[in-house]
Amino acid sequence: MTNAECMMHHFTNDSGCPLCVAPVEDLNHLLRSALMVWAVVVKRDRLHHFLNMDCHEPWLAWLLVSLASISLDLVG
């Protein structure tokens, strides 16, 4: 559960991300904005392209299409 969801359910008073101090830790932040996570998964030269892709599709479809469109250039 993200901090934004926890705040909606009155489990916390802070919706921010504890790792990068972003004001809101929601699903979009976790999947697109949390550079620390993606920097580990996506090669550095592809990271900017990956984070700026259009994501009007549901998040899982966006993730699968995004990973496929960068030819799975993963660090490994």
QUIQUI-V895473 format. One record per residue. N is the residue number from 1. PSI is psi in whole degrees, -180 to 180 (* if undefined). Layout:
N/PSI + N/PSI
//
This chain:
1/135 + 2/165 + 3/-32 + 4/-42 + 5/-42 + 6/-39 + 7/-38 + 8/-31 + 9/9 + 10/34 + 11/-18 + 12/164 + 13/-1 + 14/121 + 15/1 + 16/163 + 17/126 + 18/-16 + 19/-44 + 20/3 + 21/26 + 22/148 + 23/-27 + 24/125 + 25/95 + 26/-177 + 27/-41 + 28/-43 + 29/-46 + 30/-38 + 31/-27 + 32/-36 + 33/-17 + 34/84 + 35/-31 + 36/-38 + 37/-51 + 38/-29 + 39/-25 + 40/-31 + 41/-44 + 42/138 + 43/145 + 44/-41 + 45/-13 + 46/-7 + 47/-46 + 48/-46 + 49/-46 + 50/-45 + 51/-18 + 52/12 + 53/151 + 54/131 + 55/52 + 56/-8 + 57/165 + 58/151 + 59/-38 + 60/-42 + 61/-42 + 62/-45 + 63/-47 + 64/-44 + 65/-42 + 66/-46 + 67/-40 + 68/-37 + 69/-17 + 70/20 + 71/32 + 72/43 + 73/73 + 74/151 + 75/139 + 76/*
//
